Amino acid sequence: MFTRREALKTLGLGGLGLASGACGTISKNGPYGKWWKGNLHMHTYWSDGRVFPEQAVDQYKNQLGYDFLALTDHNIFADDTACWKPVLAQEGKWPPDVTKPYFDAYMNSAFGKQAKTRTASNGTTEVRLRPYSEVKQLFEEPGRFLLMPGVEITQITDALNVHVNYINLPDAIPCVKGGPLAKHMKGAHPTELIAQNVKEVAALAAQLKRPTMLTVNHPQWVYLDILPENLINNPDVRFFEVCNGGSAFAPPSEAPVKTNDPFWDVVNAFRAKKGIPLIYGIGSDDTHFYFDLGTKKAGRVAVDYIVVRSPVLTPDALLTALHAGDFYASSGVTLRNIEFDPAKRTLHVSVAPDLGATYKIHFITTKKNFDTSVRTVDLPAKKGRGARKAPIYSSEIGKTISLVEGTEATYAMASDDLYVRARVESNLPSAYIGYFHPETKVAWTQPYGAI
């Protein structure tokens, strides 16, 4: 057996973004045997996170033991060396201001001694935000911890949120650079807007000569803002967030779902039928609140994440592994081993169990002759979100074809399986509860076996 990356290299397809679910092996042994845990979606006072960047990285690196991070503030890359924020008594309108409780906590932390402050002409205290380059120098350790640059492209078209992350490019793309943290527009279809984002990110990557990855974020937020069709018809999009918080609004009663799994399977079923590379699932905290200092909003920290298998902890190696699908997403379940044998078309999964936990391993697929019909239901507007036309797809898409109770299982693909992926459910409750977020801890492998 060999890895997806080895297969792609043999076929002359070693470039990033060209990997499909056609072949490969993920194993805890061998040249790609080390697993690295990370979060690729988080915010600071550079946009709308209620935390200084040093505090954010320190929490994940030194308190939670993460191996890699990407800071992804809205429509901005933190390269301004003279960005000063006033310290106010209370927050105004979005984006959040630095308020005195958060400023005091920062000044009383280990970073307060190096903080730069000044008094404005009106007597207000101002504090300087550290740019990415300084934060990276402060925390990065070769082979132990990696901090990568990132941006969340944040656009709202006709009240639909289109949020796209890209990683490892230290600049904002032209369409949002120098503008507001949330760019509003009218008449741009989400599918076309995502495609334009893909082109600009690819151009920036080529200009900077750096590998990158692009992820479509939280499709359920605010409420079904991103639909499967937006990703079915964007084949260059290789990642989306299968798990990132949730929504304040329940799924439509005609298609009650508890997670983004049905969305994922719809996209991949139609992509596989069209011969388009499958899309991979990411988990992220999308962290905005790291601790509560009067906001009465709990922080969602270390809830959803990814674990990537890579021989070394470098941007090139991690991004190669991610584009090859050599990773899994999780909301609290740790996998010991993942193997896909392309010759036998078998997927093997084993779990590193938590004390007192039990597990169910779902092998999920869609058959080649699945019902492709789709109908829509009209959902009226409610306070906080607009009206929607919700697509309802066939129940033949994304079915559990085999269910094993335990910590280890293997599935051999049938000849009419378009792909297979595993969803491993624990009986332990999730650290976060919300619509479109699993109620228990879960791990998701990537899809395998597509031609």
N, C-alpha and C positions, 0 to 999 in steps of 0.2 A: 504494500500500500504506500501511497505517496501523497504529499500535500497538494492542495489546490495551487499553491504558488509554484511547486515543482512541475506540475502538469502544464500550467500556463507558460512557464519558461521553455519547456520542451516544445510547445506548440508555437513559440514565438510571440506569446501574448503576455509578456511579463509586465507591461505597462500598467500603471494604476488606472482603475476604472474599467478594465476589460475583463475582469474575472466574472465568471458566471457560476451558477450552482451545479455545473455539470460534473465535477469530479473533485476529489480531494479527501484528505484525512486530517482530522484534528485529534491529537493524542497528547497525553501528558508527557510522553517520552520523545526522544529523538531531537533533531536539531532545532525544532521549533517548540520545545517543551516547556518554556517558562510562561506563566500567566501573569498579566499585569492588570491591575484594577484602576479604572479611571472614570472621570466625569467630564464630558465635553460640552456642557451647557450650564453656565452660571454667570451671575451678574454682580456688579459692584456699584459704588457711587459714580462710576464713569457713566452709568445710565440710570437704572432704576433698582439696583440692589442696595439694600440698607446695610452696607458694610464697606469698610475700606479694603482695597485689594489685598494688602498684606494679611489682614485678618481672615479673608476668605481662603487664601492659599494655605495659610498656617493651619486653619481648622481641618482642611482635607488632608494635608500632608502630615502634620505632626500629631494631630489628635485622632484622626481616623485611619491613618496609614495608607492612603491612596498612593499609587505609583505615578499617575500622570493626570494632568488637568488641562483644560483650555478655558481661558476667560473670554466670554462671548457677549460683550455688551452690545446694546441695540444701535446699529447703524454707525458705530464709531470704533476706531481702533485707538487704544490708549497710548498715543505717541507724543502728546502735547506735554512738554516739560514744564509748562507754566500754567497748569490748570488749577485754579483756586476756587474753593467753594465756601460760601458764607455759612456760618454756624447760626442757626435760627432757633427760636424758642419752640416753634411747631412747624409742621410741614404745610406747604401750600398745595397747589395743584401738582399733578404728575408732570414730570418725574419727581421723586421725593427729594426734599432738601435734607442736608445734614442737620440734624437736630442735636441739642445739647446732650441728651442722654447717650447718644451714639458717639458723639465727639468725646465726651468724658471717658467712656469706656475705651476708646481708641487711645487717648492720651495716657490712661492708666495702664495700658497694656505694655508688652515688651517693645512695641513699636513707637510708643509715645516719645521716647528720648530722641529718636531720629526724625520725628515729625517736624514739618516746617509750618509755622503759623505767622500771621501778620494781622495788623489792625487796619481796617479800611478807613477811608475818610469820614464815613458816617459813624465810626466807632465800633462797627461789627467785626468780630473775630472771623478771619478767613483761614482755611486750612488747605494745604496743597495736596492734590492727589498724586500718588506716585505713578509714573508711567510704567507700561509693561516692561520695558528694558530694565528698569531698576528692580522691579518685583522678581523678574526672572533671575537676575544676578543674585538677589537675596536668598532665593529658595532652591534653585536648580542644583542637583548633584548628579553627575554622570553615573549611569548605571543604577541609581537609586530613586531619583525623582526627576520628572520631566514636566516643564511648563511650556505649553504651546500657545501661540497667538490664535485669536479667533474673532469672528464678528457674527452677530445675529442680524441678518437682513430683515428689517421689520417694515412691512408694507400693509396698508389697509385699503382694499379696493372694493368700493361699493359696500362698505361695512363688513367685508370678509377679511379676516386676518390671514396674511400669507407671511409666515415666518420661516426663514431658511438660515441654517448655520453653515459656515465654512471654517475650516481649521487650517492652521499652519501658514496663513498668509497675513503678514503684518501690515495690512492696509485695508481701507474700506473700498468697495467697488464703486465705480463712478456714479451709478444711479442713485446712491444714497449718501455719498461722501459730502460732508459739509452741510448736510440738511438736518431736519429734525430727527429726533430719536425714533419717531414713528411717522412714516411718510404716507399721507393720505392721497388717494387718487380715485378717479371714476372711469368706468368703462374698460378697465383692464381685466381680461378673463384670467382667473387664477392659473389655468394651465399655461397660457401664454406668458404670464408674469414669471412663473417658475422657470420656464424655458429661457427667458431673457436673463434671469439670475444665473442660470447654469452657464450661459455664454460668457457673461461678464466675469464670473469666478474663474472659468477656464482661461480667459484672456489674461487675467491678473496672475494666475499661476504660471502661465507661459512667460509672461513678462519678468516675473521674479525668479523663474526657474526653480520653483519649489513644488513638491507634491502637495496635494490637498484632498479633502473630502467634503462633500456637500450633503447636508441632511435636511429633509423637510420636517419641520417640527410639529408636535402636538396637533394632529389632524382634527381631533375632536373639539379643540378649543377655538373660539369661545363655544360654538356649538355647530359641529359638522361644517366648519369653515373650509376645510380641505376634504374633497371627495375622492373616492378611488379613481375616477376618470382623470383627475388632475395628475395622477402618477402613472396610470396605465399609459397615458399618452405623452409621458416624459421619460423615455427609455434611458436617458443619461443620468437620471436621478437613481442612485444606487442605495440610498439609506433614508429611513424615516424613523421617527420616534414611536416605537410600539408601546413604550411606557414612559410617561412624563406627567406626573400629577394626574389631573383629570379635568372634568368640567363641572360647573355648578348646575348643569342641566342634564336631566335624565335622557337616556336614549329614547327614540320613538317607540311607542307601544307596539307598533306593527313589527318591529325587529328589535326586541329587547336584548341588548348585549351588555356584558359587564367589562369588556376590555376592548382594545384595538385589534385583537386577533382576527375577527371577521374582516375588517378593513384590509389587513395584511394579505389574507388569503384571496380576497377578491382581486387585488392588484396582481398578485403572483399567478393566479389562475389565468387571467386574461393575458398577462405578459408571456407566460409559458406557451399558451395557445398560439400567440403571435410570433414566438421565437425570440422574444425580447429578454435580455438578462433579468434575472430575478432581483427583487429589492430586499435588502437586509434590514433587520430591526435593531434599533439602538434603545438603550435605557439611559435616562438622565434625570438629575434632580431639577434642572432649570432653576437653580437656587436664587431666590430673591431675599428671603428672610433667614438669617443665620442664627439669630437669637432674638428674643423678645424683650425690647426695652420700651414698653408702653404702647406698642403697636397692636397688641392683643391678637397677633397673627403668628401662629407657630411656624417655625422654620421647617422646610422639607429638605433635610440634609441626610445624605447616605441612605436614601430610600431606593432609588433607581440608578443603575450604573451599567457599565460594560466591563467585561474581562477579556483581554486580548492576548492571544498566544503569539509571542515574538521572541526571536533569539536574543535581541538586545533592545534596550529602552532608548530608542532614537525616533525622531519623527518619521524618517524614511521607512524604518522597519515596522513601526506601528501602523502606518498608513498602508503599507504593502499588505500586512496581515488583515487589516480591516477590509480592504478592497477584495481580498481573497476569501472573505467570509470566515476567517480563522478567529472567531470570537463568539461570545454569547452575551445576551442581555439578561439582567437579573433585577428582581426587587427583593432579594434576600436569600436566594438559594444558590449554593456553591456546587458547581459541577466538577467532578474529579477527572472525567475523561469524555471526549466526544470523538467518534471515529466514523467516517463514511468510506466504505469500500466501493469505488466506482465500478469495479469489475463485477462484483456480486450485487451491487446496488443495495447495500445494507447499511443502516445507520445504527450505531451502538452508543448508548448514553449511560453514564454512571454518575452517581451523586456522592458528594462528601457530606454525609448526614449531620444535622444538628442534633444535639441531645434531646431525646423525647419527641423528635419529629417523625412523621410518616410521609410517604411520597406517592404520588400518582404520576406516571409517565405517559403522556398522550402523544401518540404518533399521528400527525395530521397531514392530510393530503387532499387533493382534488383530482377527480378522474378526468381522462382526456375528453370524454363525451359529455361533460357537465352541461347543464341547462344554462345558456348564456342570456336568457331573458332578464330584463330588469324593469321594474315599475317604480313609480315615484309616489310619495304621499306628501300632501301639503301640510306643513306645520306652521301654525300662526305665530306671529311675533309675541314674545313675552318680554317683560321688563329685563333689560340687560342683554337681549339678543334679538336679532331680526327674524323675519319669516324665513323658512327654509323649504326647499323641495328635497326630501330625503329619499335617496335611492334604496330600493329593497331588492336584493339579489337572491338567487336561488339558494335553498338550504343544502344543495348538493356541493356547494363550495366550502372548502375548509372543514371536512368531516374528520372526526377522530376514527381512524381505521383500526387502531390497536391501543388498548389501555392496559398498562401493567402497574400493579401496586407493588412498590418496593424501590430499591435504590439502583437497580441496574436492569437494562432491557435492550433488546435488539429488534429491529424491524427490517424485513426484506421487502423491497418495493415490488409491487405487482407490475405487470407489463403496461397497464393502463394508468398508472400513477404519474401525474405530471411532475411531482416533486414530493419530498417528505421533509417535515421539520418536527422537532420534539418540543413539547411544552411540559415542563416538570413542575408540578404543583406540590407545595408543602401544606400540611394542616395548620402551620403556625400563622397567626394573623399578620397581615401586612402592617407596616409601620405608618401607612397613610391610607385613608379611606376616602374615596370620591368616585363619582360616576366615571366610567371608562378606566378605572384603575382596579387591578385585581384585589380581591378581599383577603387573599392569603399570599404568602411569599411564593414567587414563581421564578423560574429561569426559562429562557427561550433559546433554543439553538437556531442557527440560520437554516434556510431551506436548502435542500440538496437534491441532486438527481435530475435537474432539468436538462434537456437536450439543447 
